[in-house]
């Protein structure tokens, strides 16, 4: 899992590339940790191949922490197969999932 960080207005955008399996979940958790401060964090799933239960656990923990601190966690740019993983796990309604992360961030900026 490769993770590239950028800033767009007040948002920290983490572009994810690879699989969010055990190793990918560990990398994602480490990359997210310094940003779970109650600010605005967006995860770009454009190049994510799939997500396992370990990845879902990291995302749920991040959402819980951000929400407790008054922050936002936005997920987007998912391929249809990755979106189906979220749908099957019943998590598409738990997270704020958008089609185009950059358009949403620009509209809020």
TIMI-2910 file (N, C-alpha, C, CB; in pm, 1 decimal, decimal comma, always signed):
<rs>
+----------+----------+----------+----------+----------+----------+----------+----------+----------+----------+----------+----------+------+
!      n_x !      n_y !      n_z !     ca_x !     ca_y !     ca_z !      c_x !      c_y !      c_z !     cb_x !     cb_y !     cb_z ! resn !
+----------+----------+----------+----------+----------+----------+----------+----------+----------+----------+----------+----------+------+
!    +84,0 !   -117,3 !     +0,0 !     +0,0 !     +0,0 !     +0,0 !    +88,5 !   +123,6 !     +0,0 !    -95,6 !     -0,2 !   +121,0 !  Unk !
!    +67,6 !   +208,0 !    -97,5 !   +136,2 !   +336,3 !   -103,9 !    +34,1 !   +444,8 !    -73,6 !   +203,6 !   +358,9 !   -243,6 !  Unk !
!    +74,5 !   +542,1 !     +5,1 !    -16,0 !   +649,2 !    +45,7 !    +53,6 !   +782,2 !    +21,2 !    -58,4 !   +634,4 !   +195,6 !  Unk !
!    -12,8 !   +867,6 !    -55,7 !    +40,7 !   +998,5 !    -88,4 !    -47,9 !  +1104,0 !    -24,7 !    +50,4 !  +1018,8 !   -241,9 !  Unk !
!    +13,9 !  +1196,4 !    +45,0 !    -59,3 !  +1300,9 !   +116,1 !    -53,1 !  +1432,1 !    +39,6 !     -3,1 !  +1319,5 !   +257,7 !  Unk !
!   -167,1 !  +1503,0 !    +36,0 !   -170,5 !  +1637,9 !    -21,5 !   -271,9 !  +1720,7 !    +57,2 !   -207,2 !  +1634,1 !   -174,7 !  Unk !
!   -268,3 !  +1850,6 !    +35,2 !   -362,4 !  +1942,5 !   +100,2 !   -443,6 !  +2011,9 !     -7,3 !   -288,1 !  +2046,8 !   +189,9 !  Unk !
!   -575,3 !  +2017,6 !    +14,6 !   -664,5 !  +2095,9 !    -71,4 !   -750,0 !  +2178,8 !    +23,7 !   -753,8 !  +2003,2 !   -167,5 !  Unk !
!   -724,8 !  +2307,9 !    +25,1 !   -790,7 !  +2398,7 !   +119,9 !   -766,4 !  +2344,9 !   +261,2 !   -945,8 !  +2411,7 !    +89,5 !  Unk !
!   -871,7 !  +2326,2 !   +339,7 !   -857,4 !  +2279,1 !   +478,3 !   -848,4 !  +2127,4 !   +487,9 !   -974,0 !  +2327,9 !   +561,9 !  Unk !
!   -859,1 !  +2058,8 !   +376,3 !   -864,0 !  +1912,1 !   +374,4 !   -726,2 !  +1850,2 !   +355,8 !   -956,6 !  +1864,2 !   +263,6 !  Unk !
!   -700,0 !  +1744,2 !   +430,6 !   -585,1 !  +1658,1 !   +405,3 !   -637,2 !  +1541,8 !   +322,8 !   -516,0 !  +1609,1 !   +539,6 !  Unk !
!   -578,9 !  +1521,5 !   +206,2 !   -621,7 !  +1413,7 !   +116,7 !   -513,3 !  +1306,6 !   +115,1 !   -649,8 !  +1467,4 !    -27,9 !  Unk !
!   -552,3 !  +1184,3 !   +147,5 !   -461,7 !  +1070,7 !   +139,6 !   -504,6 !   +986,3 !    +20,0 !   -462,2 !   +986,7 !   +272,7 !  Unk !
!   -419,5 !   +982,2 !    -81,6 !   -445,4 !   +900,8 !   -200,6 !   -388,5 !   +761,4 !   -174,6 !   -381,9 !   +965,4 !   -330,3 !  Unk !
!   -475,8 !   +662,2 !   -179,1 !   -437,8 !   +524,8 !   -147,9 !   -412,4 !   +448,1 !   -276,4 !   -546,9 !   +455,3 !    -64,1 !  Unk !
!   -309,3 !   +363,4 !   -274,7 !   -275,1 !   +286,2 !   -393,2 !   -237,4 !   +145,0 !   -350,3 !   -159,4 !   +353,3 !   -472,5 !  Unk !
!   -319,8 !    +47,7 !   -386,3 !   -291,1 !    -91,7 !   -353,3 !   -407,4 !   -160,4 !   -286,1 !   -170,5 !   -100,0 !   -264,9 !  Unk !
!   -374,2 !   -256,8 !   -203,5 !   -474,3 !   -338,0 !   -134,0 !   -478,0 !   -300,3 !    +12,9 !   -444,5 !   -488,7 !   -150,2 !  Unk !
!   -597,8 !   -285,9 !    +66,9 !   -609,4 !   -260,2 !   +210,2 !   -634,2 !   -395,4 !   +277,3 !   -725,6 !   -156,3 !   +242,4 !  Unk !
!   -527,5 !   -474,9 !   +281,2 !   -527,6 !   -604,6 !   +349,0 !   -458,4 !   -583,4 !   +483,7 !   -454,9 !   -717,3 !   +262,4 !  Unk !
!   -403,8 !   -688,3 !   +544,6 !   -338,6 !   -672,2 !   +675,0 !   -225,8 !   -568,3 !   +670,1 !   -283,2 !   -806,9 !   +722,9 !  Unk !
!   -135,0 !   -583,4 !   +576,0 !    -22,7 !   -489,6 !   +564,5 !    -72,1 !   -350,3 !   +524,9 !    +80,0 !   -540,8 !   +461,2 !  Unk !
!   -166,5 !   -345,1 !   +432,0 !   -221,2 !   -216,4 !   +388,4 !   -296,2 !   -146,2 !   +500,0 !   -313,2 !   -235,9 !   +269,4 !  Unk !
!   -367,9 !   -223,6 !   +582,1 !   -441,6 !   -165,6 !   +694,8 !   -344,8 !   -105,5 !   +795,7 !   -530,4 !   -272,0 !   +762,7 !  Unk !
!   -233,9 !   -174,5 !   +819,8 !   -132,1 !   -121,5 !   +912,0 !    -73,5 !     +9,1 !   +859,0 !    -19,4 !   -225,0 !   +933,8 !  Unk !
!    -45,1 !    +13,6 !   +729,1 !     +9,2 !   +134,7 !   +667,3 !    -92,5 !   +248,1 !   +672,2 !    +50,7 !   +107,1 !   +521,8 !  Unk !
!   -219,0 !   +216,0 !   +646,8 !   -324,4 !   +317,2 !   +650,2 !   -341,7 !   +372,5 !   +791,1 !   -456,8 !   +258,5 !   +599,9 !  Unk !
!   -340,2 !   +284,9 !   +889,2 !   -354,5 !   +328,5 !  +1028,9 !   -242,2 !   +425,0 !  +1066,5 !   -354,3 !   +206,5 !  +1124,6 !  Unk !
!   -120,1 !   +391,8 !  +1027,6 !     -4,8 !   +477,5 !  +1057,5 !    -15,5 !   +612,1 !   +984,8 !   +126,4 !   +406,5 !  +1018,0 !  Unk !
!    -62,1 !   +609,7 !   +860,5 !    -74,3 !   +733,2 !   +782,8 !   -187,3 !   +821,5 !   +835,4 !    -98,0 !   +700,7 !   +635,2 !  Unk !
!   -294,5 !   +759,5 !   +883,2 !   -408,9 !   +834,9 !   +934,2 !   -382,5 !   +897,3 !  +1071,1 !   -529,7 !   +745,0 !   +942,4 !  Unk !
!   -307,4 !   +828,1 !  +1154,9 !   -291,0 !   +866,7 !  +1295,6 !   -262,4 !  +1015,2 !  +1318,1 !   -180,7 !   +787,1 !  +1355,6 !  Unk !
!   -165,4 !  +1075,2 !  +1248,5 !   -136,6 !  +1216,2 !  +1277,5 !   -245,7 !  +1313,0 !  +1229,6 !     -5,4 !  +1254,2 !  +1214,0 !  Unk !
!   -340,5 !  +1264,5 !  +1150,8 !   -443,7 !  +1351,3 !  +1094,4 !   -577,8 !  +1339,5 !  +1166,4 !   -462,4 !  +1319,7 !   +948,5 !  Unk !
!   -589,3 !  +1248,4 !  +1260,4 !   -716,1 !  +1228,5 !  +1330,7 !   -723,6 !  +1323,5 !  +1449,8 !   -731,2 !  +1080,8 !  +1377,4 !  Unk !
!   -728,6 !  +1451,2 !  +1415,9 !   -724,2 !  +1556,5 !  +1516,5 !   -853,5 !  +1637,0 !  +1521,8 !   -607,8 !  +1648,7 !  +1489,3 !  Unk !
!   -953,1 !  +1593,5 !  +1448,5 !  -1078,1 !  +1667,8 !  +1443,0 !  -1087,0 !  +1760,9 !  +1323,9 !  -1095,8 !  +1746,1 !  +1568,2 !  Unk !
!   -991,8 !  +1750,0 !  +1231,9 !   -993,3 !  +1832,4 !  +1111,3 !  -1068,8 !  +1763,5 !   +998,2 !   -850,6 !  +1864,4 !  +1067,1 !  Unk !
!  -1028,7 !  +1793,2 !   +877,8 !  -1093,5 !  +1741,2 !   +758,3 !   -998,6 !  +1646,3 !   +685,7 !  -1137,5 !  +1856,5 !   +665,1 !  Unk !
!  -1038,1 !  +1518,7 !   +673,9 !   -955,1 !  +1416,6 !   +610,6 !  -1036,8 !  +1348,3 !   +501,8 !   -903,2 !  +1312,7 !   +715,0 !  Unk !
!   -978,0 !  +1334,9 !   +384,0 !  -1043,1 !  +1265,8 !   +272,3 !   -952,2 !  +1153,2 !   +224,7 !  -1075,0 !  +1364,8 !   +155,4 !  Unk !
!  -1012,4 !  +1038,5 !   +197,3 !   -938,2 !   +924,0 !   +146,1 !   -979,2 !   +899,2 !     +1,6 !   -962,8 !   +797,6 !   +233,2 !  Unk !
!   -881,0 !   +905,3 !    -86,9 !   -903,0 !   +885,3 !   -230,4 !   -875,1 !   +739,0 !   -263,7 !   -812,1 !   +980,7 !   -316,0 !  Unk !
!   -980,4 !   +665,1 !   -298,4 !   -972,6 !   +521,7 !   -325,5 !   -951,9 !   +490,2 !   -473,7 !  -1098,2 !   +453,7 !   -276,5 !  Unk !
!   -914,2 !   +586,5 !   -554,5 !   -902,3 !   +565,6 !   -699,3 !   -823,1 !   +439,6 !   -734,4 !   -836,2 !   +686,2 !   -763,4 !  Unk !
!   -711,8 !   +415,1 !   -664,0 !   -624,2 !   +303,6 !   -699,2 !   -626,3 !   +191,3 !   -595,7 !   -483,0 !   +353,3 !   -716,5 !  Unk !
!   -735,8 !   +179,7 !   -522,1 !   -749,6 !    +70,7 !   -424,9 !   -812,2 !    -48,8 !   -495,3 !   -836,0 !   +114,5 !   -301,4 !  Unk !
!   -748,7 !   -165,4 !   -479,2 !   -795,9 !   -287,3 !   -545,2 !   -903,9 !   -358,4 !   -465,7 !   -680,5 !   -381,3 !   -568,5 !  Unk !
!   -885,3 !   -367,5 !   -333,2 !   -988,2 !   -425,2 !   -247,2 !   -960,9 !   -390,4 !   -102,0 !   -995,1 !   -577,5 !   -265,0 !  Unk !
!  -1061,6 !   -416,0 !    -18,3 !  -1052,9 !   -386,6 !   +124,4 !  -1093,5 !   -511,5 !   +201,2 !  -1143,0 !   -264,6 !   +163,3 !  Unk !
!  -1011,9 !   -552,4 !   +298,2 !  -1045,4 !   -667,6 !   +382,0 !  -1104,0 !   -618,0 !   +513,9 !   -920,0 !   -757,0 !   +407,2 !  Unk !
!  -1141,5 !   -711,0 !   +599,4 !  -1200,6 !   -674,7 !   +728,4 !  -1103,3 !   -592,0 !   +813,2 !  -1242,5 !   -801,2 !   +804,8 !  Unk !
!   -972,8 !   -618,4 !   +800,2 !   -875,4 !   -538,7 !   +874,9 !   -879,8 !   -392,2 !   +830,6 !   -733,4 !   -595,9 !   +856,1 !  Unk !
!   -896,2 !   -372,0 !   +701,0 !   -907,2 !   -236,4 !   +648,3 !  -1033,1 !   -167,3 !   +696,1 !   -904,4 !   -238,4 !   +497,6 !  Unk !
!  -1145,2 !   -240,3 !   +696,0 !  -1270,4 !   -183,3 !   +745,5 !  -1256,0 !   -143,8 !   +892,6 !  -1386,7 !   -283,6 !   +727,7 !  Unk !
!  -1186,9 !   -225,4 !   +971,1 !  -1168,7 !   -196,8 !  +1113,7 !  -1091,3 !    -65,9 !  +1131,3 !  -1094,4 !   -313,8 !  +1184,3 !  Unk !
!   -983,7 !    -47,4 !  +1054,5 !   -905,1 !    +76,2 !  +1063,3 !   -991,4 !   +196,5 !  +1024,4 !   -779,6 !    +68,0 !   +972,0 !  Unk !
!  -1069,7 !   +182,3 !   +919,4 !  -1155,6 !   +292,5 !   +875,8 !  -1261,8 !   +325,5 !   +979,7 !  -1222,0 !   +258,3 !   +743,2 !  Unk !
!  -1321,1 !   +223,4 !  +1041,8 !  -1422,8 !   +245,4 !  +1144,7 !  -1361,7 !   +315,3 !  +1266,3 !  -1487,4 !   +111,5 !  +1186,6 !  Unk !
!  -1242,3 !   +274,3 !  +1305,6 !  -1175,2 !   +339,0 !  +1418,4 !  -1144,6 !   +484,9 !  +1386,7 !  -1045,8 !   +264,3 !  +1454,1 !  Unk !
!  -1101,5 !   +511,4 !  +1264,0 !  -1071,0 !   +648,9 !  +1222,9 !  -1197,7 !   +734,1 !  +1223,5 !  -1006,2 !   +650,6 !  +1082,6 !  Unk !
!  -1306,8 !   +679,5 !  +1173,2 !  -1433,2 !   +752,9 !  +1171,7 !  -1478,8 !   +783,9 !  +1314,1 !  -1541,7 !   +672,6 !  +1097,1 !  Unk !
!  -1469,3 !   +685,0 !  +1401,3 !  -1509,8 !   +704,9 !  +1540,7 !  -1426,8 !   +815,1 !  +1606,7 !  -1495,8 !   +573,6 !  +1619,9 !  Unk !
!  -1295,9 !   +812,1 !  +1584,6 !  -1207,6 !   +911,5 !  +1644,2 !  -1233,8 !  +1050,8 !  +1588,2 !  -1062,3 !   +873,0 !  +1621,6 !  Unk !
!  -1249,0 !  +1061,0 !  +1455,9 !  -1275,5 !  +1190,9 !  +1393,6 !  -1409,2 !  +1248,1 !  +1441,2 !  -1275,0 !  +1177,8 !  +1240,0 !  Unk !
!  -1510,3 !  +1164,9 !  +1447,1 !  -1642,4 !  +1210,1 !  +1489,2 !  -1639,1 !  +1259,3 !  +1633,7 !  -1745,2 !  +1097,2 !  +1473,8 !  Unk !
!  -1569,5 !  +1186,4 !  +1720,6 !  -1559,5 !  +1225,3 !  +1861,8 !  -1491,3 !  +1361,3 !  +1877,4 !  -1482,2 !  +1118,6 !  +1941,2 !  Unk !
!  -1403,8 !  +1395,1 !  +1783,7 !  -1329,7 !  +1521,6 !  +1791,5 !  -1393,0 !  +1631,3 !  +1705,9 !  -1185,4 !  +1500,1 !  +1748,2 !  Unk !
!  -1510,5 !  +1602,8 !  +1649,0 !  -1579,7 !  +1702,5 !  +1567,1 !  -1525,5 !  +1716,5 !  +1426,9 !  -1573,6 !  +1833,9 !  +1633,5 !  Unk !
!  -1448,8 !  +1618,9 !  +1380,6 !  -1389,1 !  +1624,8 !  +1247,0 !  -1472,4 !  +1554,4 !  +1142,4 !  -1251,8 !  +1565,0 !  +1249,3 !  Unk !
!  -1418,9 !  +1551,4 !  +1021,7 !  -1486,4 !  +1486,9 !   +908,6 !  -1392,0 !  +1385,9 !   +845,9 !  -1532,8 !  +1591,8 !   +803,2 !  Unk !
!  -1450,3 !  +1274,3 !   +799,6 !  -1376,4 !  +1172,9 !   +723,9 !  -1458,4 !  +1143,9 !   +600,0 !  -1350,5 !  +1041,4 !   +808,9 !  Unk !
!  -1401,4 !  +1173,2 !   +485,3 !  -1469,1 !  +1159,4 !   +357,6 !  -1398,4 !  +1052,6 !   +275,1 !  -1472,9 !  +1294,4 !   +282,0 !  Unk !
!  -1475,2 !   +961,0 !   +216,0 !  -1420,0 !   +856,0 !   +131,0 !  -1475,9 !   +875,1 !     -9,1 !  -1453,7 !   +713,1 !   +186,5 !  Unk !
!  -1393,8 !   +848,6 !   -110,4 !  -1446,2 !   +865,7 !   -244,9 !  -1356,8 !   +811,0 !   -353,3 !  -1470,8 !  +1008,1 !   -270,5 !  Unk !
!  -1405,3 !   +830,4 !   -476,9 !  -1336,6 !   +786,9 !   -598,3 !  -1318,7 !   +635,2 !   -600,3 !  -1200,5 !   +856,0 !   -610,0 !  Unk !
!  -1417,5 !   +562,0 !   -549,9 !  -1408,4 !   +415,5 !   -543,7 !  -1448,3 !   +352,2 !   -676,4 !  -1497,1 !   +360,9 !   -431,1 !  Unk !
!  -1378,3 !   +246,0 !   -711,1 !  -1418,9 !   +166,1 !   -826,4 !  -1546,2 !    +91,0 !   -787,2 !  -1304,4 !    +66,6 !   -871,6 !  Unk !
!  -1616,4 !    +40,7 !   -883,9 !  -1739,5 !    -33,6 !   -855,6 !  -1714,4 !   -155,8 !   -766,9 !  -1804,6 !    -77,6 !   -985,8 !  Unk !
!  -1609,8 !   -236,5 !   -793,3 !  -1586,0 !   -351,7 !   -704,3 !  -1557,3 !   -311,4 !   -559,5 !  -1470,1 !   -433,7 !   -756,9 !  Unk !
!  -1480,0 !   -204,0 !   -538,8 !  -1450,7 !   -160,1 !   -401,8 !  -1578,5 !   -108,6 !   -336,4 !  -1340,6 !    -49,7 !   -400,8 !  Unk !
!  -1658,5 !    -34,3 !   -409,3 !  -1786,3 !    +15,2 !   -354,6 !  -1874,8 !   -103,1 !   -315,4 !  -1860,1 !   +106,3 !   -458,3 !  Unk !
!  -1870,2 !   -209,9 !   -391,7 !  -1949,1 !   -328,8 !   -359,1 !  -1904,1 !   -391,3 !   -227,5 !  -1939,0 !   -431,7 !   -471,7 !  Unk !
!  -1771,7 !   -387,4 !   -197,1 !  -1723,5 !   -436,5 !    -66,6 !  -1790,1 !   -357,5 !    +46,3 !  -1567,7 !   -424,8 !    -56,7 !  Unk !
!  -1796,8 !   -225,7 !    +30,7 !  -1860,3 !   -141,4 !   +132,1 !  -2010,0 !   -171,2 !   +141,5 !  -1837,5 !     +7,5 !   +100,2 !  Unk !
!  -2074,7 !   -189,8 !    +27,0 !  -2218,1 !   -221,1 !    +26,4 !  -2245,4 !   -354,3 !    +95,9 !  -2271,7 !   -225,1 !   -117,8 !  Unk !
!  -2166,9 !   -456,8 !    +61,8 !  -2187,3 !   -589,4 !   +121,4 !  -2161,8 !   -588,6 !   +272,1 !  -2095,9 !   -692,0 !    +54,2 !  Unk !
!  -2068,1 !   -506,9 !   +316,5 !  -2037,3 !   -498,7 !   +459,2 !  -2136,5 !   -408,1 !   +533,5 !  -1894,3 !   -447,1 !   +479,1 !  Unk !
!  -2225,1 !   -343,8 !   +458,9 !  -2322,4 !   -254,0 !   +519,6 !  -2262,6 !   -121,7 !   +564,8 !  -2387,0 !   -321,4 !   +636,0 !  Unk !
!  -2149,4 !    -83,4 !   +506,1 !  -2078,9 !    +36,1 !   +550,6 !  -2095,6 !   +157,2 !   +458,2 !  -1934,1 !     +4,9 !   +564,3 !  Unk !
!  -2163,8 !   +139,3 !   +346,1 !  -2181,9 !   +252,1 !   +254,1 !  -2264,9 !   +363,4 !   +317,2 !  -2248,4 !   +204,8 !   +125,0 !  Unk !
!  -2350,6 !   +326,9 !   +412,2 !  -2432,9 !   +428,1 !   +478,1 !  -2368,7 !   +479,5 !   +606,6 !  -2570,4 !   +371,5 !   +508,6 !  Unk !
!  -2266,2 !   +411,3 !   +654,3 !  -2196,8 !   +453,3 !   +776,6 !  -2099,7 !   +566,5 !   +745,3 !  -2121,5 !   +334,1 !   +840,9 !  Unk !
!  -2027,4 !   +552,2 !   +634,9 !  -1929,6 !   +652,1 !   +593,3 !  -1992,7 !   +751,2 !   +497,2 !  -1808,1 !   +585,3 !   +528,4 !  Unk !
!  -1933,5 !   +869,4 !   +488,6 !  -1969,2 !   +965,1 !   +385,3 !  -1887,4 !   +925,3 !   +262,7 !  -1941,3 !  +1115,7 !   +430,2 !  Unk !
!  -1952,9 !   +860,2 !   +164,9 !  -1885,7 !   +811,9 !    +44,0 !  -1936,7 !   +894,7 !    -73,7 !  -1911,6 !   +657,7 !    +20,9 !  Unk !
!  -1843,8 !   +953,6 !   -147,3 !  -1880,2 !  +1037,4 !   -261,3 !  -1814,1 !   +984,9 !   -388,6 !  -1839,6 !  +1184,2 !   -236,2 !  Unk !
!  -1873,3 !  +1020,8 !   -499,9 !  -1820,3 !   +976,6 !   -628,3 !  -1689,1 !  +1047,3 !   -661,2 !  -1922,6 !  +1001,4 !   -739,1 !  Unk !
!  -1685,3 !  +1179,8 !   -643,9 !  -1567,7 !  +1258,8 !   -681,7 !  -1523,2 !  +1343,7 !   -563,0 !  -1598,3 !  +1349,0 !   -804,9 !  Unk !
!  -1422,4 !  +1297,7 !   -494,0 !  -1372,5 !  +1365,1 !   -373,1 !  -1329,0 !  +1508,3 !   -402,3 !  -1255,3 !  +1286,9 !   -313,2 !  Unk !
!  -1259,5 !  +1528,4 !   -511,3 !  -1204,8 !  +1661,0 !   -541,2 !  -1315,7 !  +1762,0 !   -570,1 !  -1109,0 !  +1653,2 !   -660,5 !  Unk !
!  -1420,6 !  +1720,4 !   -638,3 !  -1533,2 !  +1810,0 !   -665,9 !  -1603,3 !  +1849,7 !   -535,6 !  -1633,5 !  +1742,8 !   -762,6 !  Unk !
!  -1620,9 !  +1753,4 !   -445,6 !  -1687,3 !  +1782,6 !   -318,0 !  -1602,0 !  +1879,0 !   -235,4 !  -1713,5 !  +1651,8 !   -238,4 !  Unk !
!  -1471,9 !  +1853,3 !   -229,9 !  -1383,1 !  +1940,1 !   -150,7 !  -1381,9 !  +2081,6 !   -210,8 !  -1237,7 !  +1881,2 !   -145,8 !  Unk !
!  -1373,5 !  +2093,1 !   -341,7 !  -1371,9 !  +2224,6 !   -406,0 !  -1502,5 !  +2299,1 !   -380,0 !  -1348,1 !  +2210,3 !   -557,3 !  Unk !
!  -1614,2 !  +2227,7 !   -376,9 !  -1743,7 !  +2290,8 !   -351,6 !  -1753,3 !  +2341,7 !   -208,2 !  -1857,1 !  +2192,3 !   -379,9 !  Unk !
!  -1684,5 !  +2274,0 !   -115,4 !  -1688,8 !  +2314,6 !    +26,1 !  -1582,7 !  +2419,4 !    +59,1 !  -1670,0 !  +2192,7 !   +116,4 !  Unk !
!  -1484,3 !  +2436,4 !    -30,8 !  -1373,6 !  +2529,5 !     -3,3 !  -1417,4 !  +2673,6 !    -17,2 !  -1256,5 !  +2502,5 !    -96,8 !  Unk !
+----------+----------+----------+----------+----------+----------+----------+----------+----------+----------+----------+----------+------+
</rs>
